[in-house]
Amino acid sequence: MIKIQSYNDYKTSREIKHPASSAMTTAVAEIIADVIKRGDKALRDCTEKFDGYRPENFEIPKETIDAAYKTIDPEFVLIMQRAAKNIEEYHRQQIREGFEISPREGVILGQRIIPLERVGLYIPGGTAAYPSSVLMNAIPAKLAGVKEIIIVTPTKTGEVNPGILAAAKIAGVDRIFALGGAQAVAALAYGTESIPRVDKITGPGNAYVAEAKRQVFGIVGIDMIAGPSDILVIADEKADPTFVAADMLSQCEHGNDSPAVLVTTSADLAKEVSAKLEVQLETLPRKDMAREAVENHGKIIITETLEQAFEISNELAPEHLEIFLEEPLKYLDKVKNAGSVFLGKHTPEALCDYFAGPNHTLPTDGTARFSSPLTVDDFVKKSSYTYYSKAALDIAAKDVIRFAEEEGLMAHARSVALRTAQKLEDRVYE
């Protein structure tokens, strides 16, 4: 059964999240070091050890991708194409242009938006394969103008899930490698004989993948350190308990550590949702995993007011927030921290997981307090540029020299003074 507690009980029993265990950190560091040292040989050894087969080649040939596309149910292909269109339409609004200004005569200032050259997308393929993650990661990268998009995805046989291959073809992915785990992250970060080094790694994975991304950050860019998927539902007495329970379980079936939280002003709804969870759990194919998530990481919190409910939500900063209230749009301004917000009883979280358009790669573990969903911005970098004429530099020189001297950086001051008539009596710039 899911835990039910009052607002006051919740406030006095908040849990503190802990970083990755030292054992995991060490194990991942050893894998990364091995890949750096031995390249493809290390990848083959890791694949044999963790996935149970030893590959000769990692890359999936184009012919295999094309053949897989033809084997997929045509109806599902059309669904993925419609989803891709929605995702593209939404993310196209995020494309930015650079700018150039001339605030005064002789001065030009600007910013360029430059696509990354090559990115690596980690696509889960272990306990479940997610073609949707291909679309969500590859389409923004394509819109950003990334020149080469690479997928790595784990398998147990070397044969990649056909749905992933079909989604990759729809999204315009350039290369696909059958490789997963921390070793795949290391290969993307440092490059091997078979796998090229990328500029950034995006996409979700298990705890070892997340830890590997943490460790290679700085060598390459990453989107985020993704933890277990989570959901928080805010509801009152008018909410349908069957719908609420179903939406909570939609996250619990991701993994046995996926939190699902209901915050409600209604004690009756709390009891009804608890009962519906038990009924619906029994019909899930992944019921054992989902039950463990419900019992160990799920909770229902009963508040006295909706203000308290939004207070808890903003404190937890959920990955997915469902506002299960009448006229939900009027509550949107109360949300300060959430990865993605789902408004009203006809907007289940699953809608955006696959189809609506907003990205499903979202900040987890409360990191929505300071981070954002995956966007086109994740696949570009920004570069500023400046031009000053001689006359413009002469005007600014005195201020720049004074600033440099205040910070004790005399070479900075000299570099300006040598170009202008600016000198100070107690300083020599020649």
C-alpha positions in Angstrom: 0.0 0.0 0.0 1.1 3.6 -0.7 2.0 5.7 2.3 -0.6 8.4 3.3 0.6 11.3 5.5 -0.6 14.7 6.5 1.1 18.0 5.5 2.7 18.4 8.9 4.0 14.8 8.9 5.5 15.4 5.5 7.2 18.6 6.6 8.9 16.8 9.5 10.0 13.7 7.6 11.5 15.0 4.4 14.2 12.8 2.9 17.7 13.9 2.0 19.0 12.7 -1.3 22.4 11.1 -1.4 25.0 11.1 -4.2 26.0 8.0 -6.0 27.7 5.3 -3.9 31.5 5.3 -3.8 31.4 1.7 -5.1 29.5 2.8 -8.2 31.7 5.8 -8.7 34.8 3.7 -8.6 33.3 1.0 -10.9 32.4 3.6 -13.5 35.7 5.4 -13.2 37.5 2.1 -13.9 35.3 1.4 -17.0 36.1 4.9 -18.3 39.8 4.5 -17.7 39.8 1.2 -19.5 38.0 2.5 -22.5 40.5 5.4 -22.7 43.4 3.0 -22.5 42.2 0.1 -24.7 39.5 1.5 -26.9 37.4 -1.0 -28.8 39.0 -3.9 -27.0 37.7 -2.5 -23.7 34.2 -2.0 -25.2 34.1 -5.7 -26.4 35.2 -6.9 -23.0 32.5 -4.8 -21.2 29.8 -5.8 -23.6 30.6 -9.5 -23.1 30.7 -9.0 -19.3 27.5 -6.9 -18.9 25.4 -7.9 -21.9 26.4 -11.5 -22.5 27.8 -11.4 -26.1 31.0 -10.3 -27.8 30.5 -8.0 -30.8 32.9 -7.9 -33.7 31.4 -4.6 -35.0 29.4 -2.0 -33.1 27.9 0.0 -35.9 24.5 -1.0 -37.4 24.7 -1.0 -41.2 22.4 1.3 -43.2 20.9 -1.8 -44.9 19.9 -3.2 -41.5 18.3 0.1 -40.5 16.3 0.2 -43.8 15.3 -3.4 -43.5 14.1 -2.8 -39.9 12.0 0.1 -41.0 10.2 -2.1 -43.5 9.4 -4.7 -40.9 7.7 -2.3 -38.5 3.9 -2.2 -38.5 3.0 0.5 -41.0 0.4 1.9 -38.6 3.1 2.4 -35.9 5.4 4.1 -38.5 2.6 6.5 -39.3 2.1 7.2 -35.5 5.8 7.9 -35.1 5.7 10.2 -38.1 2.8 12.1 -36.6 4.6 12.3 -33.3 7.7 13.5 -35.0 5.7 16.3 -36.8 4.3 17.5 -33.4 7.7 17.4 -31.8 9.3 19.3 -34.7 6.5 21.9 -34.7 6.9 22.5 -31.0 10.8 22.6 -31.0 11.0 24.8 -34.1 9.7 27.7 -31.9 12.9 27.4 -29.9 15.3 28.2 -32.7 17.2 31.4 -32.0 18.9 33.8 -34.3 22.1 35.7 -33.4 22.1 39.4 -33.0 24.2 42.5 -33.8 24.0 45.9 -32.3 25.9 49.2 -32.7 25.4 51.1 -29.5 27.6 54.0 -30.5 29.7 55.1 -33.5 32.7 52.8 -34.2 31.4 49.9 -32.0 29.8 46.6 -33.2 28.7 44.0 -30.7 27.1 40.7 -31.5 26.3 37.1 -30.7 26.4 34.1 -33.0 24.4 30.9 -32.6 26.6 27.9 -33.7 25.4 24.3 -34.0 27.4 21.6 -32.3 29.4 19.5 -34.8 28.6 16.0 -33.5 26.4 14.8 -30.6 25.8 11.4 -29.1 22.3 10.3 -28.0 22.1 7.5 -25.4 18.8 5.6 -26.0 17.8 3.0 -23.4 17.4 -0.5 -24.8 17.7 -2.7 -21.7 14.6 -3.5 -19.7 12.6 -1.4 -22.2 13.4 0.1 -25.6 12.2 3.7 -26.2 11.7 4.8 -29.8 10.1 8.0 -28.3 13.5 8.9 -26.8 15.0 8.8 -30.2 12.5 11.4 -31.5 12.8 13.6 -28.5 16.6 13.8 -28.6 17.3 13.7 -32.3 14.7 16.1 -33.6 15.9 19.1 -31.6 19.4 18.3 -32.5 18.4 18.2 -36.2 16.6 21.5 -35.9 19.7 23.1 -34.2 21.7 22.2 -37.3 24.0 19.5 -35.7 26.1 18.0 -38.5 26.3 14.5 -37.2 23.9 12.7 -34.8 25.0 9.4 -33.3 23.0 6.9 -31.3 24.3 4.4 -28.8 21.9 1.9 -27.4 22.4 -1.3 -25.4 21.3 -4.8 -26.6 21.6 -8.3 -25.4 22.3 -9.8 -28.8 23.7 -7.1 -30.9 20.4 -6.7 -32.7 18.9 -3.2 -32.0 15.2 -2.9 -31.4 13.5 -2.3 -34.8 11.4 0.5 -33.3 14.5 2.4 -32.3 16.0 1.9 -35.8 12.8 3.1 -37.5 12.6 6.1 -35.2 16.2 7.0 -36.0 15.5 6.9 -39.7 12.4 9.1 -39.3 14.4 11.6 -37.2 17.4 11.7 -39.5 20.0 10.1 -37.2 23.3 9.6 -39.0 24.9 6.6 -37.3 23.8 3.9 -34.7 26.0 1.8 -32.5 24.9 -1.3 -30.5 26.6 -0.4 -27.3 25.3 0.7 -23.9 26.3 1.3 -20.3 29.1 3.4 -18.9 31.4 2.1 -21.6 29.2 3.7 -24.3 29.3 7.1 -22.5 33.1 6.8 -22.3 33.4 5.9 -26.0 31.3 8.9 -27.0 33.3 11.2 -24.6 36.8 10.1 -25.6 36.4 8.3 -28.9 37.7 4.8 -29.9 38.8 3.2 -33.1 35.1 2.6 -34.1 33.2 5.3 -32.3 34.0 9.0 -33.0 34.3 11.5 -30.1 31.2 13.8 -29.7 30.8 17.3 -28.4 27.8 16.5 -26.2 25.9 13.5 -24.8 22.2 13.6 -24.2 19.6 11.0 -23.3 18.5 9.0 -20.2 20.0 5.8 -18.9 20.4 3.8 -15.7 22.4 4.8 -12.6 25.7 3.7 -14.2 25.0 5.7 -17.3 24.1 8.8 -15.2 27.3 8.4 -13.2 29.4 8.0 -16.3 27.9 11.2 -17.7 28.7 13.0 -14.5 32.3 11.8 -14.7 32.9 12.8 -18.4 31.3 16.2 -18.0 33.9 18.8 -18.9 35.5 16.5 -21.5 32.1 16.7 -23.3 28.9 18.5 -22.6 25.9 16.7 -21.2 22.2 17.5 -21.0 21.7 16.6 -17.3 22.3 13.9 -14.7 19.0 12.0 -15.0 17.7 10.1 -12.1 14.5 8.0 -11.7 11.5 9.3 -13.5 8.9 10.9 -11.2 5.5 12.4 -11.1 3.5 14.6 -8.7 -0.3 15.1 -9.0 -2.1 18.0 -7.4 -5.9 17.2 -7.0 -8.9 18.1 -5.0 -12.1 16.2 -4.2 -13.5 16.6 -7.8 -10.7 14.5 -9.3 -11.4 11.0 -10.7 -9.4 8.6 -8.5 -9.1 6.1 -11.3 -7.4 8.6 -13.6 -5.1 9.8 -10.8 -4.0 6.3 -9.9 -3.4 5.4 -13.6 -1.2 8.5 -14.1 0.8 7.8 -11.0 1.5 4.2 -12.2 2.6 5.5 -15.6 5.8 6.6 -13.9 6.1 3.7 -11.4 6.4 1.2 -14.3 9.6 2.9 -15.4 11.5 1.5 -12.5 11.3 0.3 -8.9 12.9 3.6 -7.7 10.4 5.9 -9.6 8.6 8.2 -7.1 4.8 8.9 -7.6 3.3 11.5 -5.3 -0.3 12.7 -4.9 -0.9 16.0 -3.0 -4.5 16.5 -2.3 -6.9 18.5 -0.1 -9.3 15.6 0.1 -8.8 12.7 2.6 -11.5 10.8 0.7 -9.7 11.1 -2.6 -6.5 9.9 -0.9 -8.2 6.7 0.3 -9.9 6.2 -3.1 -6.6 6.6 -5.0 -4.8 4.2 -2.7 -7.5 1.6 -3.4 -7.4 2.2 -7.1 -3.6 1.8 -7.1 -3.9 -1.7 -5.6 -6.5 -2.7 -8.2 -4.6 -1.3 -11.2 -1.3 -2.7 -10.1 -2.5 -6.2 -10.5 -3.2 -5.8 -14.2 0.2 -4.3 -15.1 2.8 -6.5 -16.9 5.5 -4.8 -14.8 3.5 -5.0 -11.6 6.3 -6.2 -9.4 8.5 -3.3 -10.4 5.7 -0.8 -10.1 4.6 -2.1 -6.7 8.0 -1.7 -5.3 8.1 1.9 -6.5 4.7 2.6 -5.0 5.5 1.1 -1.6 9.0 2.4 -1.3 8.9 5.7 -3.1 5.3 6.7 -3.5 3.3 8.8 -1.1 0.0 10.7 -0.7 0.1 13.9 1.2 -3.1 15.5 2.5 -3.0 19.3 2.8 -5.5 21.8 4.2 -5.2 24.2 1.3 -4.2 24.2 -2.4 -1.5 26.8 -1.4 0.1 24.1 0.7 -0.2 21.7 -2.2 1.7 24.0 -4.5 4.2 24.8 -1.8 5.1 21.0 -1.6 5.2 20.7 -5.3 7.6 23.6 -5.7 9.7 22.2 -3.0 9.9 18.7 -4.6 10.3 20.2 -8.1 8.8 17.2 -9.9 9.8 16.0 -13.3 6.1 15.7 -14.3 3.5 17.8 -12.6 -0.2 17.2 -13.2 -2.7 19.8 -12.1 -5.8 17.8 -11.7 -8.1 20.8 -10.9 -11.0 22.6 -12.5 -9.8 25.5 -14.6 -6.2 24.4 -14.3 -4.7 27.2 -16.4 -5.5 29.7 -13.6 -3.1 27.8 -11.3 -0.1 27.8 -13.8 1.5 30.9 -12.2 1.7 29.1 -8.9 4.2 26.6 -10.4 7.8 27.7 -9.8 9.6 24.4 -10.2 8.6 21.6 -12.6 10.0 20.0 -15.6 6.8 19.8 -17.5 3.2 20.7 -16.4 0.1 18.9 -17.5 -3.1 20.8 -17.2 -6.5 19.3 -16.5 -8.0 15.8 -16.3 -7.8 15.3 -20.1 -4.0 15.8 -20.2 -2.3 12.7 -18.9 1.5 12.8 -18.7 1.8 9.9 -21.2 0.4 12.3 -23.9 3.6 14.3 -23.9 5.8 11.2 -23.4 5.0 10.3 -26.9 3.0 12.6 -29.0 2.0 16.1 -28.0 5.3 17.9 -28.8 7.0 19.1 -25.7 10.2 17.2 -24.8 10.0 14.2 -22.5 13.7 14.5 -21.5 13.2 16.4 -18.3 15.0 17.3 -15.1 14.5 14.7 -12.4 15.4 14.4 -8.7 14.2 17.9 -7.9 16.7 19.5 -10.3 13.8 21.4 -12.0 14.6 24.0 -9.3 17.5 25.1 -11.6 17.4 23.2 -14.9 15.1 22.7 -17.9 13.7 20.2 -20.4 15.9 19.3 -23.4 15.6 22.0 -26.1 17.1 23.1 -29.3 19.4 25.3 -27.1 21.1 22.1 -25.8 22.5 21.5 -29.3 24.0 24.9 -30.0 26.7 27.1 -28.5 26.8 30.9 -28.4 29.8 33.0 -29.3 30.1 36.7 -28.8 32.0 39.1 -31.0 33.2 42.7 -30.6 34.6 45.4 -32.9 36.0 48.8 -31.8 37.4 51.5 -34.1 40.4 53.5 -33.0 38.3 56.4 -32.1 35.9 54.3 -30.1 38.8 52.6 -28.2 40.3 56.1 -27.4 37.0 57.0 -25.7 36.8 53.8 -23.6 40.5 53.5 -22.8 40.6 55.5 -19.6 37.7 53.5 -18.0 39.2 50.2 -19.1 42.7 51.0 -17.8 41.2 52.2 -14.4 39.2 49.0 -14.1 42.3 46.8 -14.9 44.4 48.7 -12.3 41.8 48.3 -9.6 42.1 44.5 -10.1 45.9 44.6 -10.2 46.1 43.3 -13.8 48.7 45.7 -15.3 49.2 43.7 -18.5 45.5 44.2 -19.2 45.9 48.0 -18.7 49.1 48.1 -20.8 47.4 46.3 -23.8 44.9 49.2 -23.9 47.3 52.0 -23.1 49.8 51.1 -25.8 47.0 51.6 -28.4 45.9 55.0 -27.1 47.1 58.2 -25.7 46.1 57.1 -22.2 48.9 57.0 -19.6 49.1 57.5 -15.8 52.0 59.3 -14.2 53.1 56.4 -12.0 52.7 53.7 -14.6 54.9 52.9 -17.6 53.2 51.3 -20.7 55.9 51.5 -23.3 
